[in-house]
């Protein structure tokens, strides 16, 4: 869990967001897929990636429907679940399957709570000693790397961190379409346990 801490310590280097927010990225990806003859199906959980002659050829859905792939099957889930749960054991070399089973994605008990607030104007960041790039960057606000590491160790144990680091940004500075005219959006997030110990 604490392996994330050094990455978060780099906050303030400037985050990248699609213009128009996350929805515009989804719209662009959907349009690209449709342009190439594909479509998006929601609420269609995949039970099995179908493999023939060492090649993924489609997926079987929880509903029982099968979708064939002309060129490829692209997975957006972690490699551990893909190779140990969605692909039949006989389609994956045993040693490779064992290695994938050792990966720790989704075992670190890390969740995220986030919120966005519409502000009547830009927040005054001068009291925080922020530089000129404060409004166009994203930040992790904490007491340092040690505090981040302690927070992630607490989260991994299923406990709230004594001093939870907070990430924040004002993305509407770079993309005014994210907020009503004359206003701004403040985004804040913190990592929390996915499951609590008690």
C-alpha positions in Angstrom: 0.0 0.0 0.0 2.7 2.5 0.9 4.2 2.1 -2.6 1.7 4.7 -3.8 3.2 7.3 -1.5 6.1 8.4 -3.6 3.8 8.9 -6.6 1.5 11.1 -4.6 4.4 13.1 -3.3 4.9 14.3 -6.9 1.5 16.1 -6.8 1.7 19.6 -7.9 3.6 18.8 -11.1 0.5 19.4 -13.1 -2.2 16.8 -13.9 -3.7 16.1 -17.3 -7.5 16.0 -17.8 -9.5 15.8 -21.0 -11.2 19.0 -22.0 -14.8 18.8 -20.9 -14.0 16.3 -18.2 -14.2 12.5 -18.0 -17.4 12.3 -19.9 -15.9 13.9 -23.0 -13.2 11.3 -23.0 -15.8 8.5 -22.8 -17.8 10.2 -25.6 -14.6 10.4 -27.8 -13.7 6.8 -27.1 -17.2 5.6 -27.9 -17.3 7.6 -31.1 -13.9 6.2 -32.2 -15.2 2.7 -31.5 -18.4 3.3 -33.4 -16.4 4.7 -36.3 -14.5 1.5 -36.6 -17.7 -0.7 -36.4 -17.8 -1.4 -32.7 -20.3 -0.6 -30.0 -20.5 -0.2 -26.3 -22.6 -2.6 -24.2 -23.2 -1.6 -20.6 -24.1 -3.8 -17.6 -22.7 -6.8 -19.5 -20.3 -8.7 -17.1 -17.8 -10.9 -18.7 -17.6 -14.4 -17.2 -14.9 -15.9 -19.6 -12.5 -14.8 -22.2 -12.7 -17.4 -24.9 -9.3 -18.8 -26.2 -8.7 -21.0 -29.2 -5.3 -22.1 -30.4 -3.6 -19.7 -28.0 -5.6 -16.7 -29.2 -8.4 -14.8 -27.5 -11.4 -15.0 -29.9 -14.2 -13.5 -27.9 -16.0 -13.3 -24.5 -18.8 -15.1 -22.9 -21.1 -12.8 -20.8 -22.7 -13.6 -17.5 -26.1 -13.6 -19.4 -24.8 -16.5 -21.5 -24.4 -14.4 -24.7 -21.2 -14.7 -26.6 -19.4 -11.9 -28.4 -16.8 -12.9 -31.0 -13.8 -10.7 -31.7 -12.6 -10.1 -35.2 -9.1 -8.8 -34.2 -8.5 -8.9 -30.5 -10.0 -8.9 -27.0 -8.8 -5.9 -25.0 -9.0 -6.2 -21.2 -9.2 -3.2 -18.8 -9.0 -5.2 -15.6 -6.0 -6.3 -13.7 -3.8 -9.1 -15.0 -4.3 -11.3 -11.9 -8.1 -11.5 -12.4 -7.8 -11.8 -16.2 -5.4 -14.8 -16.2 -6.6 -16.6 -13.0 -10.4 -16.1 -13.2 -11.5 -15.2 -16.8 -9.3 -17.4 -18.9 -9.6 -21.2 -18.6 -6.6 -22.7 -16.7 -5.7 -24.9 -19.7 -5.3 -21.8 -21.9 -2.6 -20.3 -19.7 0.8 -21.9 -19.0 0.8 -23.1 -15.3 4.0 -21.2 -14.3 2.6 -17.9 -15.8 -0.8 -18.4 -14.1 1.0 -18.9 -10.7 3.0 -15.7 -11.2 -0.2 -13.8 -12.1 -1.8 -15.1 -9.0 0.9 -13.5 -6.9 0.1 -10.0 -8.2 -1.5 -7.8 -5.5 -3.9 -5.5 -7.3 -7.1 -5.1 -5.4 -5.6 -6.8 -2.3 -4.2 -3.6 -0.8 -7.6 -2.5 0.5 -7.3 1.0 -1.0 -10.5 2.9 -1.9 -10.9 6.6 -2.7 -13.5 9.1 -1.6 -13.8 12.2 -3.8 -16.0 15.2 -4.2 -16.3 18.2 -6.4 -17.6 21.5 -5.2 -18.8 24.5 -7.2 -17.2 27.7 -5.9 -18.3 31.3 -6.4 -14.7 32.2 -7.3 -11.1 31.0 -7.1 -10.0 30.0 -3.7 -7.3 32.1 -2.1 -4.2 30.0 -2.1 -1.8 32.6 -1.1 -2.1 31.7 2.6 -0.9 28.2 1.8 2.3 29.6 0.2 1.5 28.1 -3.1 3.4 29.2 -6.2 2.0 30.7 -9.4 1.1 27.3 -10.9 -1.2 26.4 -8.0 -4.4 26.9 -10.0 -3.2 24.7 -12.9 -1.7 21.9 -10.9 -3.0 19.1 -8.7 -1.6 18.7 -5.2 -1.3 16.2 -2.4 -1.6 18.1 0.9 0.2 16.3 3.7 3.1 16.5 6.1 5.6 14.7 3.8 6.4 11.2 2.4 6.6 9.6 5.8 3.0 10.8 6.6 1.9 9.4 3.2 3.5 6.0 4.0 1.9 5.9 7.4 -1.5 6.7 5.9 -1.2 3.9 3.4 -0.1 1.4 6.0 -3.1 2.3 8.1 -5.4 2.0 5.1 -4.0 -1.4 4.3 -4.8 -2.6 7.8 -8.4 -1.4 7.4 -8.0 1.7 9.6 -8.6 5.4 8.8 -5.3 7.2 8.7 -4.6 9.5 11.7 -3.8 12.3 9.3 -5.3 11.5 5.9 -3.5 13.2 3.0 -5.9 15.1 0.7 -5.4 15.6 -3.1 -7.0 18.6 -4.7 -7.2 20.6 -7.9 -9.1 23.4 -9.5 -9.6 21.9 -13.0 -12.0 24.6 -14.2 -9.0 27.1 -14.5 -7.8 25.1 -17.5 -11.2 24.0 -18.7 -14.0 26.5 -17.9 -16.6 24.1 -19.3 -16.5 22.2 -16.1 -18.2 24.9 -14.1 -21.1 27.3 -14.5 -20.1 30.7 -16.0 -18.1 32.8 -13.6 -17.6 30.0 -11.1 -15.0 27.3 -10.5 -14.8 23.6 -9.5 -12.7 22.4 -6.6 -12.0 18.7 -6.7 -10.8 16.9 -3.6 -10.0 13.3 -2.9 -8.5 11.1 -0.2 -7.6 7.4 0.0 -9.6 5.4 2.6 -9.9 1.7 3.4 -12.0 -0.3 0.9 -13.0 -2.5 3.8 -12.7 -1.5 7.4 -11.1 -3.8 10.0 -14.2 -3.7 12.3 
